[in-house]
Amino acid sequence: MGQPVYVKCNLCHRNKTHPLVEIYGFSWVRCQHCGLIYLNPRPKSIEELNPAVMETGVDYFTRKGYSPDKQNYYKKYLKKFEEYRETNRLLEIGCASGGFLYAARDCGWQAKGIEYFEPAARYGRDRYNLDIIAGSLLEIDLPREYFDLVIMNMVIEHLEDPIGALSKIHQLLRPKGAVYIHTPNYDSLTLKLFPAYKKFFPKDHFYFFTVKTLERALKKIGFQIVWKKTRGFEFPKKKGGAPFLKRQPLRLLKNLASPAVSILGKGDRVRVLAEKGRAS
């Protein structure tokens, strides 16, 4: 891996931080001005951080994304966005091998995807005839005000320039079009109780949002928040190599806690739907 680089906060461009957690030899810090959490220093690119993604990603996302259960889930979830159908054009950023695009196409959307890793993009194109472009959102030329809906499902945390990506998305959406973002929530009860829980700090995450910082980022670009939700809660299954909690009590505690943490905005994952304002 090359020499790591230090970066300023992507949201407010300040350079004053305090350390949060160090895992795998990498440090996550919080901006003292706006609260954005990010990896600093970090590798120059995501390939340096996790090269295994290119080797294993196609098989993993194919098995997961094209399974009957996942396809049914995607189609059910797509119903949430029906009100935004106008041109019928949908763009997914970070579409992997195209499982979500496949479901969207079955539901009648003109679905296009962008996937950074060529092997995954090629699989979706070759096997399922999906419209997937390999590359980075910021480097791909697409028509302005073209799409009804843009999807980023567990993607924004991987990007080197998430604010730049949101700005590009704003350009690509038609007036009153919408972006849906799903990402880990640093302000979760799980991380309050277990602040160094390694599952929440994969090596290929450059950023960590909360409901507040994601909302701030979207509003900075010009989006209006339609709804925001959090979901999920869990205990580490092991501590020191031994079972941390027995399975049945663990399941009971999760079932009791999950609705409450969602209502309080303390779930493990945050989902936000935001709308582009009409052109003036």
C-alpha positions in Angstrom: 0.0 0.0 0.0 1.2 3.5 -0.9 1.9 6.4 1.5 -1.3 7.4 3.3 -2.6 10.9 2.7 -4.1 13.4 5.2 -7.4 15.1 4.1 -9.5 17.9 5.3 -13.2 17.4 6.3 -15.2 16.8 3.1 -18.2 18.6 4.5 -16.9 21.8 6.0 -13.3 21.8 4.7 -11.9 22.4 8.2 -8.8 20.6 9.4 -9.4 20.4 13.1 -10.4 16.9 14.4 -10.2 14.7 17.5 -9.6 10.9 17.4 -12.4 8.5 17.9 -11.2 4.9 17.3 -8.2 3.1 15.9 -8.8 -0.3 14.3 -6.7 -2.4 11.9 -4.0 0.3 12.2 -6.3 3.0 10.8 -7.7 6.0 12.6 -11.2 7.4 12.4 -11.5 11.0 13.5 -14.4 13.5 14.0 -14.4 17.0 12.6 -14.7 19.4 15.5 -16.6 21.9 13.5 -19.4 19.9 11.7 -19.1 16.4 13.3 -18.4 14.4 10.1 -16.4 11.2 10.9 -13.8 10.0 8.5 -10.6 8.0 8.0 -7.5 10.2 8.4 -4.9 9.6 7.2 -6.2 7.3 4.5 -4.9 5.4 1.4 -5.0 7.4 -1.9 -7.7 5.1 -3.3 -10.1 2.4 -2.2 -8.2 -0.3 -4.2 -5.2 0.2 -1.9 -7.5 -0.1 1.2 -9.2 -3.3 0.2 -7.9 -4.9 -3.0 -9.8 -8.1 -2.2 -13.0 -6.4 -3.1 -12.2 -6.8 -6.8 -11.6 -10.5 -6.4 -14.5 -11.5 -4.1 -17.1 -8.8 -4.8 -18.7 -10.4 -7.9 -19.4 -13.7 -6.4 -20.7 -12.3 -3.1 -23.0 -9.7 -4.6 -24.2 -12.1 -7.3 -25.3 -14.7 -4.8 -26.9 -12.0 -2.5 -28.4 -9.6 -5.1 -30.0 -12.1 -7.4 -31.5 -14.5 -4.8 -35.3 -14.9 -4.9 -35.7 -13.4 -1.4 -33.5 -10.4 -2.3 -35.4 -9.8 -5.5 -38.7 -9.8 -3.7 -37.3 -7.4 -1.1 -36.0 -5.0 -3.8 -39.4 -5.0 -5.6 -41.3 -4.4 -2.4 -38.9 -1.5 -1.6 -39.2 0.0 -5.0 -42.9 0.7 -4.3 -41.8 3.5 -1.9 -40.6 5.5 -4.9 -43.5 5.2 -7.2 -44.6 8.8 -6.7 -41.3 9.9 -8.4 -41.9 8.1 -11.7 -42.1 10.8 -14.4 -39.5 10.0 -17.0 -39.2 6.5 -15.6 -35.4 6.8 -15.4 -33.5 5.4 -12.4 -29.8 5.5 -11.6 -28.1 3.3 -9.0 -24.6 4.3 -7.9 -22.5 1.4 -6.7 -24.8 -1.2 -8.2 -22.3 -4.1 -7.9 -23.3 -6.9 -10.3 -26.8 -5.4 -10.7 -29.2 -7.3 -8.5 -31.2 -4.1 -7.6 -31.2 -2.9 -11.2 -32.6 -6.3 -12.3 -35.5 -5.9 -9.9 -36.1 -2.3 -11.0 -36.1 -3.3 -14.7 -38.7 -6.0 -13.9 -40.8 -3.3 -12.2 -40.7 -1.2 -15.4 -38.0 1.3 -14.6 -35.4 2.3 -17.2 -32.6 1.3 -14.9 -29.0 2.4 -15.3 -26.1 1.6 -12.9 -22.6 2.9 -12.1 -20.2 0.4 -10.6 -16.6 1.2 -9.7 -15.3 -2.3 -10.1 -15.2 -3.5 -13.7 -15.6 -7.3 -13.0 -18.9 -6.7 -11.2 -20.2 -4.3 -13.9 -19.2 -6.7 -16.6 -21.1 -9.6 -15.0 -24.3 -7.7 -14.9 -23.9 -6.5 -18.4 -22.9 -9.8 -19.9 -25.2 -12.2 -18.0 -28.3 -10.0 -17.5 -28.0 -7.4 -20.3 -28.1 -4.6 -17.7 -27.1 -1.1 -18.4 -24.0 -0.7 -16.1 -21.2 1.7 -16.7 -17.9 0.9 -15.0 -16.1 3.8 -13.4 -16.5 6.7 -10.9 -19.6 8.8 -10.8 -17.5 12.0 -10.8 -15.7 11.0 -14.0 -18.7 9.7 -16.0 -20.6 12.1 -18.3 -24.4 11.8 -17.9 -27.1 14.2 -19.0 -28.3 16.8 -16.5 -31.8 16.8 -15.0 -32.3 13.3 -16.6 -33.3 10.9 -13.8 -36.4 10.6 -11.6 -34.5 8.7 -8.8 -31.0 8.0 -7.7 -30.2 5.1 -5.3 -27.1 4.8 -3.1 -27.4 1.7 -1.0 -24.5 1.3 1.4 -22.2 3.2 -1.0 -21.7 6.8 0.2 -19.4 5.7 3.1 -17.0 4.2 0.5 -16.6 7.3 -1.6 -13.4 9.5 -1.6 -15.6 12.6 -2.1 -19.1 12.1 -0.9 -20.1 15.8 -1.0 -18.9 16.0 -4.6 -21.0 12.9 -5.4 -24.1 14.5 -3.9 -23.5 17.6 -5.9 -23.2 15.5 -9.1 -26.4 13.7 -8.2 -28.2 17.0 -7.7 -27.2 17.9 -11.3 -28.4 14.6 -12.7 -31.9 14.6 -11.1 -34.8 16.4 -12.7 -36.5 19.1 -10.6 -38.4 17.3 -7.8 -36.5 14.1 -8.4 -35.2 12.2 -5.4 -32.1 10.5 -4.0 -32.3 7.6 -1.6 -29.3 7.0 0.7 -28.7 4.0 3.0 -25.6 4.1 5.1 -24.2 3.0 8.6 -25.2 5.3 11.4 -22.3 6.3 13.8 -24.8 7.7 16.3 -26.3 4.2 17.0 -27.0 2.6 20.3 -24.8 -0.3 19.3 -21.8 1.9 18.9 -22.6 3.9 22.1 -22.4 0.6 24.0 -19.5 -0.9 22.0 -17.5 2.0 20.5 -14.8 -0.2 19.0 -17.0 -2.9 17.6 -15.0 -4.0 14.5 -17.9 -5.0 12.4 -18.8 -1.3 12.1 -15.4 -0.3 10.8 -14.7 -2.1 7.6 -11.4 -1.3 6.0 -13.0 0.1 2.9 -15.1 2.8 4.6 -13.7 6.3 4.2 -16.6 8.1 6.0 -19.1 7.5 8.8 -22.3 9.6 8.8 -24.9 10.3 11.5 -28.5 11.4 10.8 -27.4 15.0 11.5 -24.3 15.0 9.3 -26.0 13.3 6.4 -28.9 15.8 6.6 -26.5 18.7 6.7 -24.6 17.4 3.7 -27.8 17.0 1.7 -29.1 20.5 2.6 -25.7 22.0 1.8 -26.1 20.8 -1.8 -29.7 22.0 -2.1 -31.8 18.9 -1.3 -34.9 18.9 0.9 -35.4 16.0 3.3 -38.5 14.0 2.7 -38.0 11.4 5.4 -35.3 10.0 7.5 -35.3 6.7 9.5 -32.8 4.5 11.4 -33.0 0.8 11.9 -31.0 -2.1 13.5 -29.4 -2.9 16.8 -27.1 -5.8 17.9 -24.7 -7.0 20.5 -21.3 -8.4 19.6 -21.6 -12.2 19.5 -18.2 -12.7 21.0 -16.0 -11.0 23.5 -12.5 -12.3 24.2 -13.2 -15.4 22.1 -16.1 -16.6 24.3 -19.8 -16.3 23.7 -20.8 -12.8 24.9 -24.5 -13.5 25.4 -26.4 -16.8 25.0 -28.4 -16.9 21.8 -32.0 -16.8 23.2 -31.4 -13.8 25.6 -29.6 -12.0 22.9 -32.5 -12.4 20.4 -35.0 -11.3 23.0 -32.9 -8.2 23.9 -32.6 -7.3 20.2 -36.3 -7.7 19.6 -37.1 -5.5 22.6 -34.6 -2.8 21.8 -34.9 -2.5 18.0 -38.2 -0.6 17.8 -37.1 1.8 20.5 -33.7 2.7 18.9 -35.4 3.2 15.6 -37.9 5.7 17.1 -35.1 7.5 18.8 -32.9 7.7 15.7 -30.3 5.4 17.2 -30.5 2.4 14.8 -27.4 1.0 13.2 -28.3 2.1 9.7 -29.8 5.4 8.5 -32.0 5.7 5.5 -32.8 9.1 4.0 -35.0 10.2 1.1 -34.2 13.7 -0.2 -35.8 15.7 -3.0 -34.3 18.2 -5.4 -36.2 21.5 -5.4 -37.9 22.8 -8.5 -35.8 25.0 -10.9 -36.3 28.7 -10.2 
